[in-house]
Amino acid sequence: MTLRLATMLTLLLGSLAISACANTVRGVGADVGNTVDAGEAAARDIAN
């Protein structure tokens, strides 16, 4: 019983850690995309 509980807790914590990493990577991708968009807008403003 104790081994089974420890295994389930380990799997739960591992799942939480993986989902947190996925959310962080997705957030970094959005930030990079926003930075590129802002850079392009600034370049257009300078060109005009």
PDBQT receptor file of N, H, CA, C and O in Angstrom, charges set to zero:
ATOM      1  N   MET A   1       0.833  -1.198   0.000  1.00  0.00    +0.000 N 
ATOM      2  CA  MET A   1       0.000   0.000   0.000  1.00  0.00    +0.000 C 
ATOM      3  C   MET A   1       0.870   1.252   0.000  1.00  0.00    +0.000 C 
ATOM      4  O   MET A   1       0.602   2.186  -0.755  1.00  0.00    +0.000 OA
ATOM      5  N   THR A   2       1.905   1.286   0.832  1.00  0.00    +0.000 N 
ATOM      6  H   THR A   2       2.123   0.527   1.446  1.00  0.00    +0.000 HD
ATOM      7  CA  THR A   2       2.767   2.461   0.917  1.00  0.00    +0.000 C 
ATOM      8  C   THR A   2       3.530   2.666  -0.386  1.00  0.00    +0.000 C 
ATOM      9  O   THR A   2       3.674   3.798  -0.850  1.00  0.00    +0.000 OA
ATOM     10  N   LEU A   3       4.010   1.601  -0.968  1.00  0.00    +0.000 N 
ATOM     11  H   LEU A   3       3.894   0.682  -0.592  1.00  0.00    +0.000 HD
ATOM     12  CA  LEU A   3       4.735   1.697  -2.239  1.00  0.00    +0.000 C 
ATOM     13  C   LEU A   3       3.808   2.205  -3.344  1.00  0.00    +0.000 C 
ATOM     14  O   LEU A   3       4.208   3.016  -4.180  1.00  0.00    +0.000 OA
ATOM     15  N   ARG A   4       2.591   1.728  -3.335  1.00  0.00    +0.000 N 
ATOM     16  H   ARG A   4       2.267   1.069  -2.656  1.00  0.00    +0.000 HD
ATOM     17  CA  ARG A   4       1.624   2.161  -4.349  1.00  0.00    +0.000 C 
ATOM     18  C   ARG A   4       1.313   3.651  -4.187  1.00  0.00    +0.000 C 
ATOM     19  O   ARG A   4       1.230   4.377  -5.178  1.00  0.00    +0.000 OA
ATOM     20  N   LEU A   5       1.144   4.103  -2.967  1.00  0.00    +0.000 N 
ATOM     21  H   LEU A   5       1.211   3.514  -2.161  1.00  0.00    +0.000 HD
ATOM     22  CA  LEU A   5       0.873   5.516  -2.702  1.00  0.00    +0.000 C 
ATOM     23  C   LEU A   5       2.066   6.374  -3.121  1.00  0.00    +0.000 C 
ATOM     24  O   LEU A   5       1.883   7.427  -3.732  1.00  0.00    +0.000 OA
ATOM     25  N   ALA A   6       3.268   5.940  -2.805  1.00  0.00    +0.000 N 
ATOM     26  H   ALA A   6       3.416   5.085  -2.309  1.00  0.00    +0.000 HD
ATOM     27  CA  ALA A   6       4.472   6.672  -3.184  1.00  0.00    +0.000 C 
ATOM     28  C   ALA A   6       4.602   6.753  -4.708  1.00  0.00    +0.000 C 
ATOM     29  O   ALA A   6       4.990   7.788  -5.251  1.00  0.00    +0.000 OA
ATOM     30  N   THR A   7       4.277   5.663  -5.382  1.00  0.00    +0.000 N 
ATOM     31  H   THR A   7       3.962   4.822  -4.941  1.00  0.00    +0.000 HD
ATOM     32  CA  THR A   7       4.335   5.648  -6.848  1.00  0.00    +0.000 C 
ATOM     33  C   THR A   7       3.321   6.613  -7.442  1.00  0.00    +0.000 C 
ATOM     34  O   THR A   7       3.636   7.345  -8.380  1.00  0.00    +0.000 OA
ATOM     35  N   MET A   8       2.113   6.619  -6.907  1.00  0.00    +0.000 N 
ATOM     36  H   MET A   8       1.857   6.024  -6.145  1.00  0.00    +0.000 HD
ATOM     37  CA  MET A   8       1.071   7.506  -7.415  1.00  0.00    +0.000 C 
ATOM     38  C   MET A   8       1.434   8.971  -7.169  1.00  0.00    +0.000 C 
ATOM     39  O   MET A   8       1.221   9.814  -8.041  1.00  0.00    +0.000 OA
ATOM     40  N   LEU A   9       1.972   9.276  -6.010  1.00  0.00    +0.000 N 
ATOM     41  H   LEU A   9       2.145   8.591  -5.302  1.00  0.00    +0.000 HD
ATOM     42  CA  LEU A   9       2.390  10.650  -5.718  1.00  0.00    +0.000 C 
ATOM     43  C   LEU A   9       3.529  11.088  -6.633  1.00  0.00    +0.000 C 
ATOM     44  O   LEU A   9       3.559  12.229  -7.094  1.00  0.00    +0.000 OA
ATOM     45  N   THR A  10       4.451  10.191  -6.889  1.00  0.00    +0.000 N 
ATOM     46  H   THR A  10       4.427   9.265  -6.514  1.00  0.00    +0.000 HD
ATOM     47  CA  THR A  10       5.561  10.495  -7.785  1.00  0.00    +0.000 C 
ATOM     48  C   THR A  10       5.061  10.773  -9.196  1.00  0.00    +0.000 C 
ATOM     49  O   THR A  10       5.514  11.718  -9.843  1.00  0.00    +0.000 OA
ATOM     50  N   LEU A  11       4.141   9.964  -9.669  1.00  0.00    +0.000 N 
ATOM     51  H   LEU A  11       3.773   9.197  -9.143  1.00  0.00    +0.000 HD
ATOM     52  CA  LEU A  11       3.575  10.175 -10.999  1.00  0.00    +0.000 C 
ATOM     53  C   LEU A  11       2.794  11.493 -11.064  1.00  0.00    +0.000 C 
ATOM     54  O   LEU A  11       2.868  12.208 -12.063  1.00  0.00    +0.000 OA
ATOM     55  N   LEU A  12       2.061  11.807 -10.020  1.00  0.00    +0.000 N 
ATOM     56  H   LEU A  12       2.001  11.226  -9.208  1.00  0.00    +0.000 HD
ATOM     57  CA  LEU A  12       1.300  13.053  -9.980  1.00  0.00    +0.000 C 
ATOM     58  C   LEU A  12       2.237  14.256 -10.004  1.00  0.00    +0.000 C 
ATOM     59  O   LEU A  12       2.021  15.199 -10.766  1.00  0.00    +0.000 OA
ATOM     60  N   LEU A  13       3.263  14.227  -9.184  1.00  0.00    +0.000 N 
ATOM     61  H   LEU A  13       3.439  13.461  -8.565  1.00  0.00    +0.000 HD
ATOM     62  CA  LEU A  13       4.210  15.342  -9.149  1.00  0.00    +0.000 C 
ATOM     63  C   LEU A  13       4.975  15.462 -10.467  1.00  0.00    +0.000 C 
ATOM     64  O   LEU A  13       5.249  16.570 -10.929  1.00  0.00    +0.000 OA
ATOM     65  N   GLY A  14       5.313  14.340 -11.060  1.00  0.00    +0.000 N 
ATOM     66  H   GLY A  14       5.091  13.440 -10.684  1.00  0.00    +0.000 HD
ATOM     67  CA  GLY A  14       5.986  14.369 -12.358  1.00  0.00    +0.000 C 
ATOM     68  C   GLY A  14       5.095  14.971 -13.434  1.00  0.00    +0.000 C 
ATOM     69  O   GLY A  14       5.559  15.746 -14.269  1.00  0.00    +0.000 OA
ATOM     70  N   SER A  15       3.821  14.616 -13.414  1.00  0.00    +0.000 N 
ATOM     71  H   SER A  15       3.443  13.986 -12.736  1.00  0.00    +0.000 HD
ATOM     72  CA  SER A  15       2.873  15.177 -14.383  1.00  0.00    +0.000 C 
ATOM     73  C   SER A  15       2.735  16.679 -14.205  1.00  0.00    +0.000 C 
ATOM     74  O   SER A  15       2.693  17.419 -15.188  1.00  0.00    +0.000 OA
ATOM     75  N   LEU A  16       2.666  17.132 -12.968  1.00  0.00    +0.000 N 
ATOM     76  H   LEU A  16       2.700  16.530 -12.170  1.00  0.00    +0.000 HD
ATOM     77  CA  LEU A  16       2.577  18.564 -12.704  1.00  0.00    +0.000 C 
ATOM     78  C   LEU A  16       3.827  19.298 -13.189  1.00  0.00    +0.000 C 
ATOM     79  O   LEU A  16       3.732  20.386 -13.759  1.00  0.00    +0.000 OA
ATOM     80  N   ALA A  17       4.978  18.710 -12.965  1.00  0.00    +0.000 N 
ATOM     81  H   ALA A  17       5.055  17.827 -12.502  1.00  0.00    +0.000 HD
ATOM     82  CA  ALA A  17       6.228  19.336 -13.394  1.00  0.00    +0.000 C 
ATOM     83  C   ALA A  17       6.299  19.432 -14.917  1.00  0.00    +0.000 C 
ATOM     84  O   ALA A  17       6.722  20.455 -15.457  1.00  0.00    +0.000 OA
ATOM     85  N   ILE A  18       5.891  18.386 -15.599  1.00  0.00    +0.000 N 
ATOM     86  H   ILE A  18       5.547  17.556 -15.161  1.00  0.00    +0.000 HD
ATOM     87  CA  ILE A  18       5.921  18.395 -17.068  1.00  0.00    +0.000 C 
ATOM     88  C   ILE A  18       4.946  19.418 -17.619  1.00  0.00    +0.000 C 
ATOM     89  O   ILE A  18       5.272  20.126 -18.572  1.00  0.00    +0.000 OA
ATOM     90  N   SER A  19       3.759  19.512 -17.042  1.00  0.00    +0.000 N 
ATOM     91  H   SER A  19       3.494  18.937 -16.268  1.00  0.00    +0.000 HD
ATOM     92  CA  SER A  19       2.790  20.487 -17.546  1.00  0.00    +0.000 C 
ATOM     93  C   SER A  19       3.258  21.911 -17.260  1.00  0.00    +0.000 C 
ATOM     94  O   SER A  19       3.003  22.813 -18.057  1.00  0.00    +0.000 OA
ATOM     95  N   ALA A  20       3.930  22.122 -16.148  1.00  0.00    +0.000 N 
ATOM     96  H   ALA A  20       4.137  21.389 -15.500  1.00  0.00    +0.000 HD
ATOM     97  CA  ALA A  20       4.466  23.457 -15.843  1.00  0.00    +0.000 C 
ATOM     98  C   ALA A  20       5.539  23.834 -16.859  1.00  0.00    +0.000 C 
ATOM     99  O   ALA A  20       5.592  24.978 -17.312  1.00  0.00    +0.000 OA
ATOM    100  N   CYS A  21       6.385  22.886 -17.214  1.00  0.00    +0.000 N 
ATOM    101  H   CYS A  21       6.341  21.957 -16.846  1.00  0.00    +0.000 HD
ATOM    102  CA  CYS A  21       7.422  23.159 -18.215  1.00  0.00    +0.000 C 
ATOM    103  C   CYS A  21       6.802  23.472 -19.568  1.00  0.00    +0.000 C 
ATOM    104  O   CYS A  21       7.263  24.369 -20.274  1.00  0.00    +0.000 OA
ATOM    105  N   ALA A  22       5.761  22.738 -19.930  1.00  0.00    +0.000 N 
ATOM    106  H   ALA A  22       5.386  22.010 -19.356  1.00  0.00    +0.000 HD
ATOM    107  CA  ALA A  22       5.097  22.974 -21.215  1.00  0.00    +0.000 C 
ATOM    108  C   ALA A  22       4.485  24.365 -21.247  1.00  0.00    +0.000 C 
ATOM    109  O   ALA A  22       4.567  25.059 -22.261  1.00  0.00    +0.000 OA
ATOM    110  N   ASN A  23       3.869  24.779 -20.136  1.00  0.00    +0.000 N 
ATOM    111  H   ASN A  23       3.803  24.216 -19.312  1.00  0.00    +0.000 HD
ATOM    112  CA  ASN A  23       3.285  26.122 -20.075  1.00  0.00    +0.000 C 
ATOM    113  C   ASN A  23       4.370  27.184 -20.160  1.00  0.00    +0.000 C 
ATOM    114  O   ASN A  23       4.163  28.221 -20.790  1.00  0.00    +0.000 OA
ATOM    115  N   THR A  24       5.512  26.951 -19.546  1.00  0.00    +0.000 N 
ATOM    116  H   THR A  24       5.680  26.109 -19.034  1.00  0.00    +0.000 HD
ATOM    117  CA  THR A  24       6.605  27.919 -19.598  1.00  0.00    +0.000 C 
ATOM    118  C   THR A  24       7.134  28.059 -21.016  1.00  0.00    +0.000 C 
ATOM    119  O   THR A  24       7.373  29.172 -21.483  1.00  0.00    +0.000 OA
ATOM    120  N   VAL A  25       7.317  26.953 -21.694  1.00  0.00    +0.000 N 
ATOM    121  H   VAL A  25       7.123  26.049 -21.314  1.00  0.00    +0.000 HD
ATOM    122  CA  VAL A  25       7.811  26.990 -23.078  1.00  0.00    +0.000 C 
ATOM    123  C   VAL A  25       6.807  27.708 -23.971  1.00  0.00    +0.000 C 
ATOM    124  O   VAL A  25       7.194  28.501 -24.830  1.00  0.00    +0.000 OA
ATOM    125  N   ARG A  26       5.524  27.434 -23.774  1.00  0.00    +0.000 N 
ATOM    126  H   ARG A  26       5.210  26.790 -23.077  1.00  0.00    +0.000 HD
ATOM    127  CA  ARG A  26       4.483  28.093 -24.561  1.00  0.00    +0.000 C 
ATOM    128  C   ARG A  26       4.501  29.594 -24.291  1.00  0.00    +0.000 C 
ATOM    129  O   ARG A  26       4.338  30.389 -25.216  1.00  0.00    +0.000 OA
ATOM    130  N   GLY A  27       4.694  29.989 -23.045  1.00  0.00    +0.000 N 
ATOM    131  H   GLY A  27       4.827  29.343 -22.293  1.00  0.00    +0.000 HD
ATOM    132  CA  GLY A  27       4.755  31.407 -22.691  1.00  0.00    +0.000 C 
ATOM    133  C   GLY A  27       5.963  32.097 -23.296  1.00  0.00    +0.000 C 
ATOM    134  O   GLY A  27       5.867  33.235 -23.753  1.00  0.00    +0.000 OA
ATOM    135  N   VAL A  28       7.092  31.420 -23.301  1.00  0.00    +0.000 N 
ATOM    136  H   VAL A  28       7.170  30.495 -22.930  1.00  0.00    +0.000 HD
ATOM    137  CA  VAL A  28       8.299  31.997 -23.912  1.00  0.00    +0.000 C 
ATOM    138  C   VAL A  28       8.074  32.177 -25.409  1.00  0.00    +0.000 C 
ATOM    139  O   VAL A  28       8.488  33.187 -25.978  1.00  0.00    +0.000 OA
ATOM    140  N   GLY A  29       7.431  31.223 -26.045  1.00  0.00    +0.000 N 
ATOM    141  H   GLY A  29       7.095  30.403 -25.583  1.00  0.00    +0.000 HD
ATOM    142  CA  GLY A  29       7.134  31.340 -27.467  1.00  0.00    +0.000 C 
ATOM    143  C   GLY A  29       6.243  32.537 -27.757  1.00  0.00    +0.000 C 
ATOM    144  O   GLY A  29       6.450  33.246 -28.741  1.00  0.00    +0.000 OA
ATOM    145  N   ALA A  30       5.254  32.761 -26.902  1.00  0.00    +0.000 N 
ATOM    146  H   ALA A  30       5.086  32.185 -26.102  1.00  0.00    +0.000 HD
ATOM    147  CA  ALA A  30       4.372  33.921 -27.078  1.00  0.00    +0.000 C 
ATOM    148  C   ALA A  30       5.140  35.221 -26.876  1.00  0.00    +0.000 C 
ATOM    149  O   ALA A  30       4.935  36.181 -27.617  1.00  0.00    +0.000 OA
ATOM    150  N   ASP A  31       6.016  35.260 -25.885  1.00  0.00    +0.000 N 
ATOM    151  H   ASP A  31       6.182  34.479 -25.282  1.00  0.00    +0.000 HD
ATOM    152  CA  ASP A  31       6.812  36.461 -25.622  1.00  0.00    +0.000 C 
ATOM    153  C   ASP A  31       7.729  36.784 -26.800  1.00  0.00    +0.000 C 
ATOM    154  O   ASP A  31       7.860  37.941 -27.199  1.00  0.00    +0.000 OA
ATOM    155  N   VAL A  32       8.354  35.759 -27.344  1.00  0.00    +0.000 N 
ATOM    156  H   VAL A  32       8.247  34.819 -27.020  1.00  0.00    +0.000 HD
ATOM    157  CA  VAL A  32       9.238  35.971 -28.503  1.00  0.00    +0.000 C 
ATOM    158  C   VAL A  32       8.430  36.478 -29.689  1.00  0.00    +0.000 C 
ATOM    159  O   VAL A  32       8.864  37.384 -30.400  1.00  0.00    +0.000 OA
ATOM    160  N   GLY A  33       7.268  35.901 -29.899  1.00  0.00    +0.000 N 
ATOM    161  H   GLY A  33       6.915  35.165 -29.322  1.00  0.00    +0.000 HD
ATOM    162  CA  GLY A  33       6.405  36.348 -30.986  1.00  0.00    +0.000 C 
ATOM    163  C   GLY A  33       5.991  37.807 -30.811  1.00  0.00    +0.000 C 
ATOM    164  O   GLY A  33       5.977  38.568 -31.778  1.00  0.00    +0.000 OA
ATOM    165  N   ASN A  34       5.656  38.196 -29.596  1.00  0.00    +0.000 N 
ATOM    166  H   ASN A  34       5.667  37.578 -28.810  1.00  0.00    +0.000 HD
ATOM    167  CA  ASN A  34       5.280  39.586 -29.327  1.00  0.00    +0.000 C 
ATOM    168  C   ASN A  34       6.461  40.525 -29.543  1.00  0.00    +0.000 C 
ATOM    169  O   ASN A  34       6.285  41.644 -30.025  1.00  0.00    +0.000 OA
ATOM    170  N   THR A  35       7.656  40.078 -29.191  1.00  0.00    +0.000 N 
ATOM    171  H   THR A  35       7.798  39.169 -28.800  1.00  0.00    +0.000 HD
ATOM    172  CA  THR A  35       8.848  40.902 -29.385  1.00  0.00    +0.000 C 
ATOM    173  C   THR A  35       9.107  41.124 -30.868  1.00  0.00    +0.000 C 
ATOM    174  O   THR A  35       9.449  42.231 -31.285  1.00  0.00    +0.000 OA
ATOM    175  N   VAL A  36       8.947  40.082 -31.657  1.00  0.00    +0.000 N 
ATOM    176  H   VAL A  36       8.670  39.183 -31.319  1.00  0.00    +0.000 HD
ATOM    177  CA  VAL A  36       9.124  40.202 -33.105  1.00  0.00    +0.000 C 
ATOM    178  C   VAL A  36       8.095  41.165 -33.678  1.00  0.00    +0.000 C 
ATOM    179  O   VAL A  36       8.432  42.019 -34.499  1.00  0.00    +0.000 OA
ATOM    180  N   ASP A  37       6.852  41.035 -33.255  1.00  0.00    +0.000 N 
ATOM    181  H   ASP A  37       6.579  40.342 -32.589  1.00  0.00    +0.000 HD
ATOM    182  CA  ASP A  37       5.799  41.938 -33.742  1.00  0.00    +0.000 C 
ATOM    183  C   ASP A  37       6.105  43.386 -33.377  1.00  0.00    +0.000 C 
ATOM    184  O   ASP A  37       5.915  44.284 -34.197  1.00  0.00    +0.000 OA
ATOM    185  N   ALA A  38       6.575  43.620 -32.164  1.00  0.00    +0.000 N 
ATOM    186  H   ALA A  38       6.730  42.890 -31.498  1.00  0.00    +0.000 HD
ATOM    187  CA  ALA A  38       6.908  44.976 -31.735  1.00  0.00    +0.000 C 
ATOM    188  C   ALA A  38       8.089  45.519 -32.537  1.00  0.00    +0.000 C 
ATOM    189  O   ALA A  38       8.099  46.697 -32.893  1.00  0.00    +0.000 OA
ATOM    190  N   GLY A  39       9.070  44.688 -32.821  1.00  0.00    +0.000 N 
ATOM    191  H   GLY A  39       9.062  43.731 -32.532  1.00  0.00    +0.000 HD
ATOM    192  CA  GLY A  39      10.220  45.104 -33.622  1.00  0.00    +0.000 C 
ATOM    193  C   GLY A  39       9.802  45.470 -35.038  1.00  0.00    +0.000 C 
ATOM    194  O   GLY A  39      10.272  46.465 -35.590  1.00  0.00    +0.000 OA
ATOM    195  N   GLU A  40       8.926  44.677 -35.622  1.00  0.00    +0.000 N 
ATOM    196  H   GLU A  40       8.544  43.869 -35.174  1.00  0.00    +0.000 HD
ATOM    197  CA  GLU A  40       8.434  44.982 -36.963  1.00  0.00    +0.000 C 
ATOM    198  C   GLU A  40       7.636  46.278 -36.980  1.00  0.00    +0.000 C 
ATOM    199  O   GLU A  40       7.765  47.075 -37.908  1.00  0.00    +0.000 OA
ATOM    200  N   ALA A  41       6.819  46.490 -35.965  1.00  0.00    +0.000 N 
ATOM    201  H   ALA A  41       6.714  45.843 -35.211  1.00  0.00    +0.000 HD
ATOM    202  CA  ALA A  41       6.033  47.731 -35.891  1.00  0.00    +0.000 C 
ATOM    203  C   ALA A  41       6.949  48.938 -35.742  1.00  0.00    +0.000 C 
ATOM    204  O   ALA A  41       6.707  49.978 -36.354  1.00  0.00    +0.000 OA
ATOM    205  N   ALA A  42       7.996  48.810 -34.935  1.00  0.00    +0.000 N 
ATOM    206  H   ALA A  42       8.192  47.964 -34.438  1.00  0.00    +0.000 HD
ATOM    207  CA  ALA A  42       8.943  49.912 -34.757  1.00  0.00    +0.000 C 
ATOM    208  C   ALA A  42       9.672  50.200 -36.068  1.00  0.00    +0.000 C 
ATOM    209  O   ALA A  42       9.900  51.360 -36.411  1.00  0.00    +0.000 OA
ATOM    210  N   ALA A  43      10.032  49.159 -36.790  1.00  0.00    +0.000 N 
ATOM    211  H   ALA A  43       9.846  48.217 -36.511  1.00  0.00    +0.000 HD
ATOM    212  CA  ALA A  43      10.714  49.347 -38.079  1.00  0.00    +0.000 C 
ATOM    213  C   ALA A  43       9.791  50.043 -39.077  1.00  0.00    +0.000 C 
ATOM    214  O   ALA A  43      10.238  50.903 -39.835  1.00  0.00    +0.000 OA
ATOM    215  N   ARG A  44       8.521  49.681 -39.084  1.00  0.00    +0.000 N 
ATOM    216  H   ARG A  44       8.158  48.982 -38.468  1.00  0.00    +0.000 HD
ATOM    217  CA  ARG A  44       7.562  50.354 -39.978  1.00  0.00    +0.000 C 
ATOM    218  C   ARG A  44       7.403  51.822 -39.602  1.00  0.00    +0.000 C 
ATOM    219  O   ARG A  44       7.326  52.685 -40.475  1.00  0.00    +0.000 OA
ATOM    220  N   ASP A  45       7.353  52.105 -38.300  1.00  0.00    +0.000 N 
ATOM    221  H   ASP A  45       7.416  51.404 -37.590  1.00  0.00    +0.000 HD
ATOM    222  CA  ASP A  45       7.223  53.493 -37.851  1.00  0.00    +0.000 C 
ATOM    223  C   ASP A  45       8.429  54.324 -38.277  1.00  0.00    +0.000 C 
ATOM    224  O   ASP A  45       8.282  55.477 -38.683  1.00  0.00    +0.000 OA
ATOM    225  N   ILE A  46       9.613  53.740 -38.184  1.00  0.00    +0.000 N 
ATOM    226  H   ILE A  46       9.733  52.804 -37.854  1.00  0.00    +0.000 HD
ATOM    227  CA  ILE A  46      10.835  54.457 -38.562  1.00  0.00    +0.000 C 
ATOM    228  C   ILE A  46      10.864  54.681 -40.076  1.00  0.00    +0.000 C 
ATOM    229  O   ILE A  46      11.287  55.736 -40.547  1.00  0.00    +0.000 OA
ATOM    230  N   ALA A  47      10.408  53.673 -40.833  1.00  0.00    +0.000 N 
ATOM    231  H   ALA A  47      10.065  52.815 -40.450  1.00  0.00    +0.000 HD
ATOM    232  CA  ALA A  47      10.429  53.766 -42.287  1.00  0.00    +0.000 C 
ATOM    233  C   ALA A  47       9.451  54.825 -42.794  1.00  0.00    +0.000 C 
ATOM    234  O   ALA A  47       9.674  55.421 -43.847  1.00  0.00    +0.000 OA
ATOM    235  N   ASN A  48       8.391  55.056 -42.064  1.00  0.00    +0.000 N 
ATOM    236  H   ASN A  48       8.210  54.571 -41.208  1.00  0.00    +0.000 HD
ATOM    237  CA  ASN A  48       7.382  56.034 -42.506  1.00  0.00    +0.000 C 
ATOM    238  C   ASN A  48       7.751  57.336 -41.943  1.00  0.00    +0.000 C 
ATOM    239  O   ASN A  48       7.056  58.326 -42.171  1.00  0.00    +0.000 OA
TER     240      ASN A  48
